[in-house]
Amino acid sequence: MKIAMIGTGYVGLVSGVCFSDFGHDVICVDKASDKVARLTQGEVPIYEPGLEAVLARNVAAGRLYFTTDLARAVDGADAVFIAVGTPTRRGDGHADLTHVMAAASEVAQALTGYAVVVTKSTVPVGTNRKVAQVVREANPEADFDVASNPEFLREGAAIDDFMKPDRVIVGVESDRARNVMSDIYRPLYLRDFPVVYTDLETAEMVKYAANAFLATKISFINEVAALCERVGADVKEVARGMGLDGRIGNKFLHAGPGYGGSCFPKDTSALARTGQEYGVPQRITETVIAVNDMTKRRMIDKVMNLCGGSVNGCKIAVLGVTFKPETDDMREAPSLTIVPALVGGGAQVCVVDPHGQREGEALLPGVTWMDDPYAAVEGADCLVILTEWNAFRALDLKRLATSMATPSMADLRNIYDPADALAAGFTAVETVGRAGTARPAESAEAAQ
Ligand SMILES: NC(=O)c1ccc[n+]([C@@H]2O[C@H](COP(=O)([O-])OP(=O)(O)OC[C@H]3O[C@@H](n4cnc5c(N)ncnc54)[C@H](O)[C@@H]3O)[C@@H](O)[C@H]2O)c1
């Protein structure tokens, strides 16, 4: 099959590279010429483990190309995937479809024979029909079908997720389109990964319902964590006790500073917006969003408490700012709410993140970037763990505590046992929802 992939971001690039690894001929298009130039040299512009090697072997095999020339890529393609961004629209919280519709119109004008125009971007219900309309209007002669093929990969594990998906969802309306999609995904189907065919609206809804449900699990456990703190329970044990129930499962039950990233915040917001538009409010999703905002603010209070009520004049070391480990993606990361609040409160903030600096520099003004956690905590009043990179999981707590001015820790990912941290010399440890958390005397009194 010949595939054109429009957009070489996290989804488009991984999908294009993996489709070529299936044996298809893939041309990836991006309008960002610097990205295309780097890709053409075999350089991957994002941090995604394993991607560079798969890319290199498919370029070497002559199956994978990069270009800014959309018309060249679309010419003769059996399927054209649209994998451009759908960020939150300013003002009303809905998905901004500007890039999707612009791409659809460009694709329409470049179609030379029958092709399936596949939307891989996450788009609200009804969008694929609008894409069909845009293509028809831009090129009334075009011979095409549309298909909805939402993507479920996770950044940081994207190659594995694409190659071994829990399922592939395909919304189609004609046998012709279904046959093309089935040829594209045959390598997965042959390995027994379920490919589910459905209609356009259902496929679009599956993606939003799935993401909103996962975000719900996170907000749920974060709200339970706040209660655990008050009643003296340990949310880690609560989550384990819950997760052992096969009906619940143990995934997405890790209490933390709130969800972030390029998907959950914007997708929950868009689903809530769709519900309002259709007069069917999505109350649970709306609450999930509110709880997430509250959770991020609660984390700021924790650091403030550790610093005696105000961070003014305090030196704070922050470990991790990307929205999760194994990615350089900073979109909607909790750090973008928490760190500016600390800087705004008058703290001197040092940040360490294995891959966050390139993106983070512009987003987190006023912080000092460092490479080494031990150097960052020297003379600090508080250590804040915001992203659970492996590099931060086995630090020498004694060494950290010894070099700090006031050895206090806000472990907002619950990666250390508070008792171990106290034994190592930390005098106050905040976690998320764990019993046995030691607090400075002032805030312990305030909590009573
Ligand atoms: N990032 C994820 O983990 C993830 C997972 C599942 C689904 N999604 C969805 O996939 C879509 C893409 O997300 P992303 O994170 O890859 O976005 P991204 O912002 O990283 O990449 C989008 C790319 O598209 C390019 N682009 C935009 N308009 C173009 C055009 N007309 N022609 C050529 N290139 C164009 C941009 O230059 C950019 O490189 C979104 O709808 C997102 O919700 C993302």
Ligand as a Chemical Component Dictionary entry (heavy atoms), coordinates in Angstrom:
data_LIG
# 
_chem_comp.id                   LIG 
_chem_comp.type                 NON-POLYMER 
_chem_comp.pdbx_formal_charge   0 
_chem_comp.three_letter_code    LIG 
# 
loop_
_chem_comp_atom.comp_id 
_chem_comp_atom.atom_id 
_chem_comp_atom.alt_atom_id 
_chem_comp_atom.type_symbol 
_chem_comp_atom.charge 
_chem_comp_atom.model_Cartn_x 
_chem_comp_atom.model_Cartn_y 
_chem_comp_atom.model_Cartn_z 
_chem_comp_atom.pdbx_ordinal 
LIG N1  N1  N 0  0.454  12.968 21.288 1  
LIG C1  C1  C 0  -0.226 11.899 21.656 2  
LIG O1  O1  O 0  0.169  11.163 22.569 3  
LIG C2  C2  C 0  -1.509 11.537 20.968 4  
LIG C3  C3  C 0  -2.070 10.271 21.168 5  
LIG C4  C4  C 0  -3.234 9.940  20.512 6  
LIG C5  C5  C 0  -3.851 10.874 19.682 7  
LIG N2  N2  N 1  -3.295 12.109 19.524 8  
LIG C6  C6  C 0  -3.945 13.041 18.607 9  
LIG O2  O2  O 0  -3.207 13.063 17.387 10 
LIG C7  C7  C 0  -3.233 14.373 16.804 11 
LIG C8  C8  C 0  -1.816 14.862 16.576 12 
LIG O3  O3  O 0  -1.193 14.986 17.834 13 
LIG P1  P1  P 0  0.378  15.212 17.960 14 
LIG O4  O4  O 0  0.688  15.169 19.402 15 
LIG O5  O5  O -1 1.078  14.274 17.024 16 
LIG O6  O6  O 0  0.479  16.716 17.370 17 
LIG P2  P2  P 0  1.777  17.585 17.090 18 
LIG O7  O7  O 0  1.379  18.965 17.356 19 
LIG O8  O8  O 0  2.949  16.981 17.784 20 
LIG O9  O9  O 0  2.035  17.409 15.513 21 
LIG C9  C9  C 0  1.231  17.927 14.513 22 
LIG C10 C10 C 0  2.107  18.151 13.282 23 
LIG O10 O10 O 0  1.266  18.448 12.169 24 
LIG C11 C11 C 0  1.910  19.435 11.360 25 
LIG N3  N3  N 0  0.905  20.073 10.511 26 
LIG C12 C12 C 0  -0.141 20.838 10.879 27 
LIG N4  N4  N 0  -0.863 21.205 9.802  28 
LIG C13 C13 C 0  -0.268 20.643 8.727  29 
LIG C14 C14 C 0  -0.536 20.632 7.325  30 
LIG N5  N5  N 0  -1.592 21.280 6.809  31 
LIG N6  N6  N 0  0.293  19.966 6.510  32 
LIG C15 C15 C 0  1.365  19.310 7.013  33 
LIG N7  N7  N 0  1.660  19.269 8.326  34 
LIG C16 C16 C 0  0.856  19.919 9.169  35 
LIG C17 C17 C 0  2.572  20.343 12.367 36 
LIG O11 O11 O 0  3.619  21.102 11.784 37 
LIG C18 C18 C 0  3.070  19.333 13.418 38 
LIG O12 O12 O 0  4.380  18.896 13.133 39 
LIG C19 C19 C 0  -4.048 15.242 17.770 40 
LIG O13 O13 O 0  -5.374 15.281 17.345 41 
LIG C20 C20 C 0  -3.951 14.486 19.087 42 
LIG O14 O14 O 0  -5.052 14.707 19.915 43 
LIG C21 C21 C 0  -2.135 12.459 20.125 44 
# 
loop_
_chem_comp_bond.comp_id 
_chem_comp_bond.atom_id_1 
_chem_comp_bond.atom_id_2 
_chem_comp_bond.value_order 
_chem_comp_bond.pdbx_ordinal 
LIG N1  C1  SING 1  
LIG C1  O1  DOUB 2  
LIG C1  C2  SING 3  
LIG C2  C3  SING 4  
LIG C2  C21 DOUB 5  
LIG C3  C4  DOUB 6  
LIG C4  C5  SING 7  
LIG C5  N2  DOUB 8  
LIG N2  C6  SING 9  
LIG N2  C21 SING 10 
LIG C6  O2  SING 11 
LIG C6  C20 SING 12 
LIG O2  C7  SING 13 
LIG C7  C8  SING 14 
LIG C7  C19 SING 15 
LIG C8  O3  SING 16 
LIG O3  P1  SING 17 
LIG P1  O4  DOUB 18 
LIG P1  O5  SING 19 
LIG P1  O6  SING 20 
LIG O6  P2  SING 21 
LIG P2  O7  DOUB 22 
LIG P2  O8  SING 23 
LIG P2  O9  SING 24 
LIG O9  C9  SING 25 
LIG C9  C10 SING 26 
LIG C10 O10 SING 27 
LIG C10 C18 SING 28 
LIG O10 C11 SING 29 
LIG C11 N3  SING 30 
LIG C11 C17 SING 31 
LIG N3  C12 SING 32 
LIG N3  C16 SING 33 
LIG C12 N4  DOUB 34 
LIG N4  C13 SING 35 
LIG C13 C14 SING 36 
LIG C13 C16 DOUB 37 
LIG C14 N5  SING 38 
LIG C14 N6  DOUB 39 
LIG N6  C15 SING 40 
LIG C15 N7  DOUB 41 
LIG N7  C16 SING 42 
LIG C17 O11 SING 43 
LIG C17 C18 SING 44 
LIG C18 O12 SING 45 
LIG C19 O13 SING 46 
LIG C19 C20 SING 47 
LIG C20 O14 SING 48 
# 
